[in-house]
Amino acid sequence: MKNHAVILLCLFMFSCKPADSPPPENSPIRSYDYAQVTLNRPLQLPQDHAAHPDYRLEWWYLTANLENESGQLFALQFTLFRFRNPTQRNSNWSDDQIWMAHVSLHNRDEHWFEQRLARGAVGNAGQTQNPFTLFVDDWNWVSDLPETPFPATLTVTLSDSVKFRARLITQGNYILHGNSGYSEKSANGKLRSYYYSQPFLQLSGQINLHGQTHQVNGPGWYDHEWTSHLMQAGANGWDWFSLHLDNGAKLMAFRMRMDDTNAHLSGTLITPDGTVLKLDQQSLQLTPKEFEQVNNKRLPTRWRLKVVEKDIDVELVRFKKNQWNEGVYPYYEGAISVSGSHSGQGFMELTGY
C-alpha cells in the first residue's frame, strides 16, 4: 500500500478535519463532499490509472531494488501524492488539488531525499493521460502510451551531482488487492481504499553520483491507491512490505495499527504460476522481532513473516540503518532483504511511530 505514507500530512498542512464514520454502502457517493470508496464502484483499468480528483487522497508509488555492474546496491523510491483541499477560488492560481512528490535514493553509505509541493493549476504538477505522465517541475514519469503507466521513462534530478534516469518495463499483470481492488484496512471496514499494484516491473538505467555513472537494473514495485477513508480517528499508522521472492513469487503485506485493538493484517500473494491469493488475519502472520532507535523513534526494523499454508516463513531485515525520510510528515522507507524458507528483496514502510 501505499506509500502510501503521509495520510496525516493534510491534517497538519491543510487544516483538514478527520472524516466522520463512513456512510452505508448504498449512500450517495458524494457524501461529505468527497467521493466514497464502495463495492458499488468497481476498480477498472485502464481508466483508473488516471487521477481521481473527487477523492480526498491519492498516490502513485514506485520502489526499486537496483544493482550496478559491480554488485553495488541502490534503493530507489518515487512517489507522487495528490490531496483534495476544497477551497474557494479567488484566482486561476488557486484550485482544490495539491500535489507533493517524494524522491529517495540510498546506497550503503549515503541517502538523498527531497520533497516538492505545488498547486496544479498553473501546470507545474499533476497527472495527464496522453501520454500518461506524472510530474512535478522537472521530475517526470512519461509513458510511451496514453492512459497506461508502462512502458515509461522516469527522470529525476536531485542536485547537480545526483541524477537518475530509468526505463520501466512490465513483465506481468496488474494485481487488484482485496475484493477486486476494494481494499479494507480495518476489521470494521471503515478504513478502505481502491488499491492495485504492478509488482512485475523491471528497471534499467543510469544513476549519476558525484560525477560517476552507474548502470543499474533490478526489480520494481508500483502501487496506485486512492481513498477518502484513511483519516479516521483511532488509526495510528501502518507497516507495509513488498517482497520479490527469488522463486518468482511476489508478496504484499499490510499491518494497520489501531487504538485499543489488535493490528489489522491484510495482504496478497502472487505465486510463481500467477495465482493471486488474498491474505487475511488467519493466513498471514507478521511479527516485529527487533527494534532500534531511528531519529529518536523506536522502530521495528526486523520482522518475521509467515504464510502458513504456503510454507513461507521468512525474516525481513533492513538494508541499512536510518532509512528515514525527513519530510513535512516524516516516515521510514527503505529496502529490505528476505531470508529463511525463501530468499529475496523488497521494501518496508513504517508510518505513525
HELIX and SHEET records of a PDB file:
HELIX    1   1 LEU A    9  MET A   13  1                                   5    
HELIX    2   2 SER A   31  ASP A   33  5                                   3    
HELIX    3   3 GLN A   47  HIS A   49  5                                   3    
HELIX    4   4 VAL A  308  LYS A  310  5                                   3    
SHEET    1   A11 HIS A 111  ARG A 119  0                                        
SHEET    2   A11 GLN A  97  HIS A 106 -1                                        
SHEET    3   A11 LEU A  73  ARG A  84 -1                                        
SHEET    4   A11 LEU A  57  ASN A  68 -1                                        
SHEET    5   A11 GLN A 212  THR A 227 -1                                        
SHEET    6   A11 ARG A 192  LEU A 209 -1                                        
SHEET    7   A11 VAL A 162  THR A 170 -1                                        
SHEET    8   A11 ALA A 152  SER A 159 -1                                        
SHEET    9   A11 TRP A 139  SER A 143 -1                                        
SHEET   10   A11 PHE A 132  VAL A 136 -1                                        
SHEET   11   A11 ALA A 125  GLN A 129 -1                                        
SHEET    1   B 7 HIS A 111  ARG A 119  0                                        
SHEET    2   B 7 GLN A  97  HIS A 106 -1                                        
SHEET    3   B 7 LEU A  73  ARG A  84 -1                                        
SHEET    4   B 7 LEU A  57  ASN A  68 -1                                        
SHEET    5   B 7 GLN A 212  THR A 227 -1                                        
SHEET    6   B 7 ARG A 192  LEU A 209 -1                                        
SHEET    7   B 7 ILE A 175  LEU A 176 -1                                        
SHEET    1   C 7 HIS A 111  ARG A 119  0                                        
SHEET    2   C 7 GLN A  97  HIS A 106 -1                                        
SHEET    3   C 7 LEU A  73  ARG A  84 -1                                        
SHEET    4   C 7 LEU A  57  ASN A  68 -1                                        
SHEET    5   C 7 GLN A 212  THR A 227 -1                                        
SHEET    6   C 7 ARG A 192  LEU A 209 -1                                        
SHEET    7   C 7 TYR A 182  GLU A 184 -1                                        
SHEET    1   D 9 VAL A 276  LEU A 279  0                                        
SHEET    2   D 9 HIS A 264  ILE A 270 -1                                        
SHEET    3   D 9 LYS A 250  MET A 258 -1                                        
SHEET    4   D 9 ALA A 235  LEU A 245 -1                                        
SHEET    5   D 9 GLY A 344  LEU A 350 -1                                        
SHEET    6   D 9 TYR A 331  GLY A 340 -1                                        
SHEET    7   D 9 ILE A 312  ARG A 318 -1                                        
SHEET    8   D 9 LYS A 297  VAL A 307 -1                                        
SHEET    9   D 9 LEU A 284  VAL A 294 -1                                        
SHEET    1   E 7 VAL A 276  LEU A 279  0                                        
SHEET    2   E 7 HIS A 264  ILE A 270 -1                                        
SHEET    3   E 7 LYS A 250  MET A 258 -1                                        
SHEET    4   E 7 ALA A 235  LEU A 245 -1                                        
SHEET    5   E 7 GLY A 344  LEU A 350 -1                                        
SHEET    6   E 7 TYR A 331  GLY A 340 -1                                        
SHEET    7   E 7 TRP A 324  ASN A 325 -1                                        
END                                                                             
